Amino acid sequence: MAILTDRTALASAADDDLIHIVKVSDPTDNPAGTSFKISRANYLAGIQSQVTDESFTATAGQTVFELNSNPTKVSVYYGASRAHPGIHYNTSISGGGNLVITFTFELPVNTPVIVDKF
């Protein structure tokens, strides 16, 4: 029997392609978990349902943006092309317990800032 690491890697997948998942909380078939299949579309929909966006529009000289929550993980983008600033921002926690993102450079006026919160 071939194991997963012996399989050929795919560069992409269609929405109706299947993904193998082992549900470790279900020991019905094996103490280590039970195997299930899920379509790529359903898998991605489940991930997307856990992500919310928070958007801002930069004002003149603005470099600091305070979120309305303190998510575990964020992805930060700016501009119409959703560029990723990489390490060009710092994070801190506000006095109210919210996540604060501070860019290390000044964004042009009216630049959109999008934060994906996980």
N, C-alpha and C positions, 0 to 999 in steps of 0.2 A: 504494500500500500504506500503510495506517495504521500509525503508530508507537505505541509503548506510551503515551507522554505524551498522545496524542490520545484515549485510551480513557476511558470513564466510570469514575470511582472507585466501588468498592463499600464499603458501610459494614460489611459482615460477610460471612463465607463459611461454607458448610457443609463438613462433613468430607470429602465426596466431590467438592467443587470442586477444580479443578486450578490449580496455580501453575506459571508458566513459569520455568525455571532454565537458565542458561547455564553449563555446566561448562567453565571456562576451561582446565582441565588436559587437556581432550580436543579436539585440533584436527582431528578427523576431518572435520567439515563445513565448518569455517572456521578460519583461524589464530587468530581471537579466541576460539574455543570452539564447542562443540556444544550445541544446544538440547535440553532434555529437559522432561518434565512430571512433576509429583509431586502427589499429593493433599494437601489441607490436613492431613488426619489424619496422614499419613506425615511430612510436613514438621515438624509440631509434635512428633511422637514423637521425631524426630531431635534436635530442640533440647532437649526434656525429658530425653533420655538424657545430655546433657552437664551437667545441673544436679543438684547434690546439696544436700540440706538438712542443716543442723546445728541442733539445738534445745537450748535451755536453759530453766530455770525460775528466775526471779529470787528470791533470798533477801532478807532484810531489809537495806535500804540498799545493795543491789548495783547498781553502775553499770558494772562492767567484766566483759567476757566474752571469754575467749581461745578461739579456734578451734583445731582439731587440724591445721590446715594454713594455707597462705598462698595462697589463690586469687587469680586475676587480677582478678576482679570479684565483688562481692557485692551482694545486695539484702537489706536488714535490715527485719524486721517485728516487731511486738510486740503482745501482747494477743490475745484470742479472735477479734477481727475482722481480725487481721493488718494493723493500722494501720502506715503507713510513717512513721518519725520524721523523714523529710526530712533537714535539716542538723543535727539534734539529737544527733549522735554524731560522734566522731572515731575515726580508725584509727591504729594504730601496729604495730610488729613487736616481738614478745617476744624475750627473749634466746635462746629456742629456735627462732626463725625463724617462729613462727606469727603470724597476724593477730590483733590485739587490738582489740575494739570497745568504746569508752567512751562511754556515754550522758552527755549534759550535764544530765540530770535523773534523779532517783531513781525507779526503777520500783516499783510496789506489789509486795508479797510475792506469790509464786506467779504472777506475770505470765509467760506464755510468750514467749520470744524465739526467732524463727526466722530463720536466715541461709541464703539461697539462694546457693550457691557456684558460680561459673562457671569 
